[in-house]
Amino acid sequence: MLPSTGLGPNLLPDAGPPACKGQKNTQNYASLTVKLSTIGGAFCIPAYAGFGGSVKYPSAKPAVKLTIVSSTKNYNHQPHLGKGTAIFYLQLALSGATSFGTKGTAGGGLTAAAIVPGKPYTAYGQAVLFSVPFNFGPCYTIAIKGKYGGVIGAVGTLLKGQNIPGAAKGVIEFYAGKQTGMKC
C-alpha cells in the first residue's frame, strides 16, 4: 500500500503525453512515420522525455510520407537556429515533393510539464532541399495550459504555404522566450 500524500485524485499531476500509435523509441529519440493527407489533418508528435502532442497541418498535395523524430538533445548535429539551447527538436523528413495549402486548419501543439503556461516560446524551422538549407519562421507564441502541462500551440502554421520541390529533411526547434516579433 502506498503512503497517503494528502492530495485528492484531482490534485495529482497527469502523466506525460501518451506515445503515438506505432512510434519507435531509442535512447536519443522517438520516431514515427505517417502519410500526410491531401485534405489536411493532424499527426502525432512522438512522445519523448515528457514531451509530445500533435501538429495540425493544412492540405498536402500530393500526399507524401512524413517521418517525425522527437528529441530533447541535439544528438545528430542539427543547426543552432535560435538563441540559447533548444528545449525540443522536431525533425521532419518528407519522402517527396509536396505543397502545403494556405487555407484550412493548421496548428496543434507541443506539450510537456516542462512548458510553463503564460510564458513565451519561439519556434524556428529549417528545411534542407538538394543540400541547400532554407530557414522558415521564426515565430513565437504564449504557452497555454493543457492536460499534460503547458502547450506551445500553432506549430503547424510554420507549414502553411510551404512548397517543397523534392524529398527533404528539416527541423523545428523550440526555445524558451520570445526571440522574434512574428506571432505564430
N, C-alpha and C positions, 0 to 999 in steps of 0.2 A: 504494500500500500504506500502511495506517495504521501509525503507530508503536506499538510494544508498550507496554501500560500496566503489565504485570507482574501484572495481575489475571486470574484464571481466568474462564471464561464464567459460572460460578455466582456470582461476586462482583460482576458488573456490575449496576447498578440497572436494574429493569424500566422500560419506557416508561410514560407515564401511562395512565390508564384509556382504553379504546377508545371511539370515537364510537358513539353509538346508531345503529341502522339507521334511516335516514330523517331524522336530525337536520339542522337548518339552522343555519349559523354566520354571525355578523356580528362586527363589531369589538367590540361591547359584550356580546354574549351568544350562547348556543346555545339552540335550541328544538326541541321535538318535540311532536307531537300523537298521543295514543293513545286507545283506548276501554277504559274500566275494565270489569272482569268482575263479574258477579253472584255468582261463587263466590270472588272474591278473586284475587290474583295478584301480579305484580311489574311495575313499569315502570322503564325505564332513565332515569337522570339524564343529560341531555345533557352530554357531556364539554366542559369549557371551562377554559382556563388551568391544566391539570394536575389538575382536579377531575373527578369522575364517580362512577359507581356505579349502584345500583338501590334502589328502595323496594318492599318487600313490603307489601301492603295487605290489609285484611280485605274481605269481600264488600261490594259497592257496588250497592244496589238503588234505582232501576233503574240499568242500565248507562248511563253517560254518557261523552262525550268529555272528555278532560283535556289541556290544553296545559301543558307544563312548560318553564320558561325558567331557565337556569343563568347566573349571573354572579358575578363577584368584586368588582364595584364597584356602588355604588348609583346607577346611571346614570339611573334613572327615578323617583327620589324615593320609595322605599319608606319605611315608618315605621321609626324607630330604636327597636327593641324591647328591646335589651339594653344592657349597659354596655360602653363601648369601641366598636371598629369590628368589624363582622361580617367573618368571613373568607369567607363564601359566602352567596349569596341563591338560594333555590329558589322561584321564583314558580309558582303554580298557578292555572289558570283552568278551572272546570267549566262545561260547556255547559248544565247544567240541574240540577234538584233531584235529590238522592240521599241515601241514608243508609248510613253505613259500619257494618258489623257490629261487635259487641263481642267476638266469639269468632273463633278461627282465626288464621291467620298474619298477623303484622304486624311490620314491622321493616325490614331492609335497611340499607344504609349508604352514606354519602358517603365517598369515598376520595380520597386525594391524598398525594404525597410531603411536602406542607407540613403534614399532620396527624401529630402525634407520638404514637406508641403509648404507652400508660400515662398520658397526660395527660387531664384532664377537658375536656369541651366541652359547651356549653349550646345547646339549640335552642329558639327562640321562634317562635310562629306567630300569624298574624293573618289572618282572612278578612273580606272586605267583602261584606255582603249588603244589597241595597236601600240602598246608600250608607251603611250603618252598620257600623263596624268591630267585630269580635268577636275578642278575644285568646284563644288556647289555648296550653297549656303554661305556662310553660317547663318543660323537664326537662333533666337532664344525664346524660351517660354518659362512661365512660372509653374512650378510643380503643384499639383493638386493632390488632395488626399484620396487614396484608393484602398481597396481591400487588403493589399499586401504592403502598404506603406505609401510613400509618395509616388506620383506618376508624372513622368515627363511626357507630355502629350504632343500631338501634331507631328509625330515623326514622319509619317507618310507624305506630308506636304513637301518634303525635300525631293520626292519623286515626281511630283506634278509637272507635266510639260517637258520632262526629260526625254530626249531621243537618243537611244543607244544603237549605234550603227553596226554592232557586231558583238560577239561574245566578250564579256567584260567582267572585271573584278572591281570591287570598291569597298569602301569602309565608311561608316558613320561613327564618329567619335563624340562622346558626351562628356562635357566638362561642367563642373560646378561654377556658378556665377554667370553674370551677363557680360559676354565678350563682344557683343555687336549690338547695333541699334535696330536690326531687322528682326521683327517678331515672326515666329513660325505660323 
